[in-house]
Amino acid sequence: MERFKRLENDSKHFIDTVKMIAYHTEADIIPNKIVTIRIHHMANQSENITLKYLNDELNGTETLFPKTNMKMRCKLVS
C-alpha cells in the first residue's frame, strides 16, 4: 500500500510540474511543419537547468503534435 501512496505523490508532483511549465508556455506553428513550444524562463536557475534537460530529452524523441504530422520542438526563451 505504501508503494501506491508514493506513486500517487510522485504522480501529483509530476502533474504539478507540467502545470507550472504550461503556465509559462506559448506555441508557434512554423510553415515547415514544426510546432515550436516556447517555454519562458522560470523563477530560478535550477528550474531553468531542469527545463533545458527536459527540452533536450523531449526534442530527442521527435514527437509529433497530436493528430498531425508536425514535429514538436521545445525551446527555452526569455
C-alpha positions in Angstrom: 0.0 0.0 0.0 2.9 2.4 0.8 4.2 1.9 -2.8 0.9 3.1 -4.3 0.8 6.1 -1.9 4.3 7.0 -3.0 3.3 6.7 -6.7 0.3 8.9 -6.0 2.6 11.6 -4.6 5.1 11.3 -7.4 2.3 11.5 -10.0 0.8 14.6 -8.3 4.3 16.2 -8.2 4.8 15.4 -11.9 1.4 16.8 -12.9 2.0 20.0 -10.8 5.3 20.4 -12.6 3.7 20.1 -16.0 1.1 22.7 -15.0 3.8 25.1 -13.9 5.6 24.7 -17.2 2.4 25.1 -19.2 1.7 28.4 -17.4 5.0 29.7 -18.9 4.4 28.3 -22.4 3.5 29.6 -25.8 3.3 27.7 -29.1 4.2 28.8 -32.6 3.3 26.8 -35.7 6.0 27.3 -38.3 5.2 26.7 -42.0 7.8 23.9 -42.3 5.6 21.6 -40.3 7.2 22.2 -36.9 5.3 23.3 -33.7 7.7 25.2 -31.6 6.7 25.3 -27.9 8.4 28.3 -26.3 8.8 28.0 -22.6 9.6 31.2 -20.7 12.4 31.1 -18.1 11.3 30.1 -14.6 12.0 31.9 -11.3 15.3 30.4 -10.5 18.3 28.9 -12.3 17.9 25.3 -11.1 14.4 25.2 -12.7 15.8 26.5 -15.9 18.5 23.8 -15.9 15.8 21.2 -15.4 13.7 22.6 -18.2 16.7 22.6 -20.6 17.3 18.9 -19.8 13.6 18.1 -20.3 13.5 20.1 -23.6 16.6 18.2 -24.9 15.0 14.9 -23.9 11.6 15.7 -25.5 13.2 17.1 -28.6 15.2 13.9 -29.0 12.0 11.8 -29.2 10.9 13.6 -32.4 7.3 13.5 -31.1 4.6 14.5 -33.5 2.0 17.0 -32.4 -1.3 15.1 -31.8 -3.3 14.3 -34.9 -0.8 15.9 -37.2 2.5 15.2 -39.0 4.1 18.2 -37.4 7.2 17.7 -35.2 7.2 19.3 -31.7 10.2 21.3 -30.6 10.6 22.7 -27.1 12.7 25.9 -26.7 13.5 27.9 -23.6 13.1 31.6 -24.2 13.5 34.8 -22.2 
